[in-house]
Amino acid sequence: MVFSFKVIRLDINQSYFFGQVQYENKEFKINIQNEMRCKILKLPFGFVPKKERMMVRFTGPNDLFVEDYLAYGGESEWLEIDSDEITYFLADHQDQFDTLEIMDE
């Protein structure tokens, strides 16, 4: 299963990102931050994963991408990503990403 979100906007706020993404014509809030206790992913809808960890990849023009494997932490009000690699890379390449893919394969 692959979820492909269109990145509408990502704003930096001190040490985290907050914004909006679109999936199947629905908009969701997204929060990306450093790992508090562990690498984790939460989705704004119910889902039964095939694997314990899922690949989370942001992509943009000119083959720009960052990815990390995150444990699925269940359903949340927002799409939540806790990953040092993704957070730090987004800080250096803000406004350069247009797609977020989450892969459970």
Secondary structure as UniProt FT lines:
FT   STRAND          2..13
FT   TURN            14..15
FT   STRAND          16..23
FT   TURN            24..25
FT   STRAND          26..33
FT   STRAND          40..43
FT   STRAND          53..60
FT   TURN            61..63
FT   STRAND          64..75
FT   STRAND          79..82
FT   HELIX           84..92
FT   TURN            93..95
FT   STRAND          99..103
//
